[in-house]
Amino acid sequence: MSTVTCPECEAQIGLDAGTEVGEIIVCSDCGVDLEVVSVDPATVQLAPMEQEDWGE
């Protein structure tokens, strides 16, 4: 299992062996959504916020 640091609160987060690039994980400390950008080495970044469509 790899460990990454949350860019928001600096908590240590464990990534499961099956984690893939592009997967969204949630920080267990601050609850922010993180996107896995690399698995070797393990790297995450804040996930892009989805824009609301509002039917437009």
N, C-alpha and C positions, 0 to 999 in steps of 0.2 A: 504494500500500500504506500502511495506517495502522500506527502504532506505539502500543502500550499498555505500561504499567508493571505488572509482577507485584506484587500487593499483599502477597505473602509474602516475596519476596527482592529486589524492586525492579529486577529485570532488565528490559531492553527487549525486547518481543516484537513481531514484525511480523505483522500480520493480512493475509491475502490479500484481493484485491478481492472474491472471492465469499463471504467470511465473512458469516454471518447471525446475527441476534439469537437467542439460545438455544443456539447452538453451543457445544460443550465443546472447549476447546483445552488443551494441556499446556505448561507452562512448560519451556523447554529447559534452564534452569539448575537449578531445584530440583525439577521433576517434578510439581508440584501441578496439579490439574485446575482450570481456570478457565472460567467461563461468560461468554459475550459478552452484555452487557446493553444495549449500544447500539453502533451502527456510525457514527453521526454526531452527536456526536463518539464516537470509539472508546473504549469503556469495558468493563472486565472486573471480575468479582468472584470470590471463591472459590466453586467449584461446590458445591452442597449434597451432603452425603454421602448415598449411597443406603443405606437401612436394609435389613439382611438379613432375609429372610422366615423362614428356617429351617422352612418348611412349616407354620407356625401358621395 
